[in-house]
Structures are given as C-alpha cells and as structure tokens.
Amino acid sequence: MMWALGLGKPWIALSITLGMALSTAVLAGFDWIVHRAFVPDARSAGRALLKFSLLKYPLICAGLYWLVRWDKVSLFAFCGGMALVHFAIVAKVMGIRLVERLNESRP
C-alpha cells in the first residue's frame, strides 16, 4: 500500500484496504458462527446460523454494490486485497508445517 500512496494513488490503497477489511470480516464471521453454533454446549444452533446467513449475505451484497458503483475504487486492487488475507493465512500454515518438519528431523 505504501507504493500506491507513494505514487499518488490513494484510491488504490483504499481499494486494497477495503478488500482486506471485507475478507477479514467474512473470516471473523465464520469464526463467530462456528463458536456460536457448532460447539457441544450450543443452544439454538439453527437459529444462530439462520440469523447469521440472513444478516451476512445481504450486508456483503450491499457493500459490494456500493463499491462497484463508487468510481474511485479499483476492483482489481479490491480483489487483490481480499486475496492478500488468504495468502497470509496460507503462508502462516506453510510456516507452521515447515517448523514441524524441521523439529521432526532433529534428533
């Protein structure tokens, strides 16, 4: 994002930030619903899942509609921001696996 700001294109940095924010919000929503509905002591798991679905998807659609209609947002940078969060998660998992393998190979 610093290169986008350095080039004088703050809307590119904003697009990346909005993509990362949406992707993080979706993952946080999944984390919340899993802890709320799929733990052994969960009560009314079906209702929680229904509320989650009925609130989450219209909000995401409204946000994406707003982003597409706003002419300052770069959709390519927005998608890149969304992918960046997932690449970070994959890199973290790969690092954990690498450390596990290195620890197994030591005597």
N, C-alpha and C positions, 0 to 999 in steps of 0.2 A: 504494500500500500504506500510505502514511502516513495517508491518510484513514481507512482501515479500522482502523488502530491507534489513531488519534485518536478514533474513535467507540466505542472499547472493544470491538471485534470482532476479536480476534487470529486467530480461525479463518478469517476471510475473507482476511486477509493470508497465512496459512499455505496456504490453498487456491490463491491466486494464485501463491505461491512454488512449490508443488508442481507446478502446471501448467507454469510456466516451466521448472522443472528437468526434467520429463519431456520437454517439447518440445526443449529444448537437448540432452538425452541422445540423443534419436532423431536429431537432426541431426548430432550428433557421431558417432553410429554409422554413419550414411550416409557421412560424410566418411572415417571409418576404413576402411570396406569398399571404397570407391571407390579409395582409395590402395593398399589391400592387394590387391585383386583385378583392377583394371582399368587397371593401368599396364603399359607394354610389358615390363618385366622380371619380371612377377608369375609366380610358380610356384604351382601348385595353386590356381588361382583358384576353381575349382568347389568345392573342399573348404572354402576360406575363406568362400565365400558360403553354403554349407550350414551350417557351424558358426554363422555369424552369424545366419542365419534361425532355426535351432533354438534358439539361446540368447535372441535378442532378443524374439521374439514371445511366448513363454511368460512371460518376465520382465515384459513390458509388461502382459500379461493378469493376472498375479498382482498387480502393483502397482495396476492399475485396480480389480480385485476388492477389494483391501484398502481402497482409497479410497472405493469405493461403500458398503462395509459399515461404515466408520467414520462415525458420525453427526455428527461435528464439521466435516467437510469439506463445503463448499458446492460442488456440482457446477457451478453456473453460474460461480462465481469460478474454479474449476479450469479450465473450458473457456476462460474469458477469459484466464487466464494462459498457456494453450497458444497462443491466438491472438495474444497480445501479442508473442511471439518472432517470429512470421511477419510481423506488421505492422512490426516493427522492421527486418526484412530488406527488406521492400518499400520502406520509407521510405529505407533506405540506397541501394537500387538507383535509386530515383527521384532522389535527391540526386546520385548519380554521373552519371545521364543529364542532369540539369539543368546541372551543371558542364560536361559535354562540349558541350552545345549552346551555352552561353554562351561557351566558348572558341572554338567554330567561328564564331560570329557576329562575333567581334572581328577587326579587320583585322591 
